[in-house]
Each structure stands twice: as structure tokens, then as C-alpha cells.
């Protein structure tokens, strides 16, 4: 499949404009993502329709806590990534060679509407580097009444993002740090494009944000405060998921302590209405009304709406931004 968003520089080189790397790719080579290859002067997608993983997941696993709580969604992933985070949780499909399978469009749609699934989640590896396939499938899914969910690092240029967003119903975007140095040093990218993605996506669709808290790297009180204030400047009702780091891939630092996560949550709660802690057993991740503390969504094994009526808190009447 020939890629979108690229230009020919000369007979032997092309320039990809899908993500902020804007790779110049010579004949026979791929970009940083490993999946967009220059073949005889054409940029070709190597992972179009190729899947390494699929499963029915609770929507809360994405994580999305304010989007169809308690529902399942059919999730698919391919291979490759346009960042190279030292702590990558899915490094085997992001950066290594993986076995793949092809699933026909009609079967993806059938699986997306089976077993109570609300639609299709594009996840596991970085979905935006499968841009042509995600755009194609999300259009099909929309026509069949299915929801499209994108779980992304947010590292995509504005023009292709704008073309995709009308078909996306919900996004979880990784904001890995609020410092550009962290992105350059640990993720081999830059911060500003991710901030731009969050700002733009929040205008079009339901957005939640995940921050993997790595003690001593992006966990300072100052950084958590700056990150939370920035999210609040867009919308203080955007849910923030502070996720516990465990050693993985090339990063072997000790796992994040419970105390650091709780302190991060306390700080974030000063600015944001909904802050959750992930990858920790036994923590209270129920949703409460930010006005009266009424119990809105109960989470034990999934999610159950118990305190929302007509998109308002059933106790005080405050409007609640939950898609259900």
C-alpha cells in the first residue's frame, strides 16, 4: 500500500510527512518507525493490515474511564513505533521482528460488533504509523455504527491528524513527560508535537491522558504540577491516569513507589477533576463528583455507572463529561 503524506525529493529519496521526524528516506530504507519504506521512489506501508495482537479488552484497560464504562472493545495492534522509549512496555512488537497475520476487513468489523464490543481500538503498538490502514478501517467502522478508539503516543503531524480525527470517538494519549529533555533523552522525540496533538484532539473527540510516572525522571512535584496545570488550561475535566512504572526494555530503574504515585495524584487533584492511579492493586479508582463527591462510577472488575442521570450528577446536578 502506497503511503499518504510524503513527497519525492529526487529519484532515490522521499520525505515522509506523517510524523514530526519528517524522515528523509533513501531507496530501500525505512523511516525511524520501521514500517514506511522507500521502494523504487514510492513510500510503501509495510504493516498495512498486518496484525501482531488482537483481543477483547475492557475499555478501562486502554485506559479510558469516562468512555462507555464497563464495556468491552475489540483491540488490534500491528508492529513498529516512531518513538523509542527506554521503558517501552511493548518493545517486542514496537522494535523487534514479530509474527503477523492478516484479517479481512469484514472479519474485523464482525469481531468489532461481537461479544458486546462497542467497536475497535487501535492499540498495543503505535497505531498512527499504520495511518492508511487506521484511516480506512475507522471510516468502515463508522459506517457500521462502531466506535473507534485510538491509543497513541500523540507523535503525529497536524495535517494527517486533522484528517483522521473526525472518525475517532475516543483517544488515550501518552504524555510521557512535561520536559522536552525527557523526550529527547529517553524517548528519542520532542514534547511540543504531543502537546499540539492533545490540544487538537480535545477539540474533536473524547480525550484521556496517561503519564507513566518514573521516580527520579519525571516525578518531581514541580513537573507534575506543571503538567496538571497545562492539562487544566485545556479542560480540567480531562481524566489523567498516573501509571506506575515497572522496569522494562532498556530501563532497569526500580519501580515507582506507591508514595510517589499518591503524592503525584494529590498534586494533580489540585488542578484536575479526575485523576486516577494505574498499575497499582487496590487503589480507589472510582469516579466521584468533583462538586459534591457523589459516587458516580463504581470500578471493581470494569465500570458501572451508579450516580449519573442524564449526564448529570444524580445528587447535585453538576454536568458530568462521561460518554455512555
Secondary structure, DSSP 8 states (H G I E B T S, - for coil): -B-SSEEE-SSSEEEE-SSTT--EEETT-B-TTSSEEEETTEEEESSTTEESEEEEEEGGGTT-SSBSTT-EEEEEE-S--S---TT-TTHHHHTS----EE--HHHHHHHHTSTTEEEEEE-SS-GGGGHHHHHHHHHHHHHTT-EEEEEE-----HHHHHHHHTT-SEEEEE---S-HHHIIIIISS-SHHHHHHHHHHHHHSEEEEEEEE-TTTT--HHHHHHHHHHHHHHHTTS-EEEEE---BTTB------HHHHHHHHHHHHTT-S-EEEES-TT----EE-TTT--EEEE-SSS-EE-SEETTEETTT--B---B-
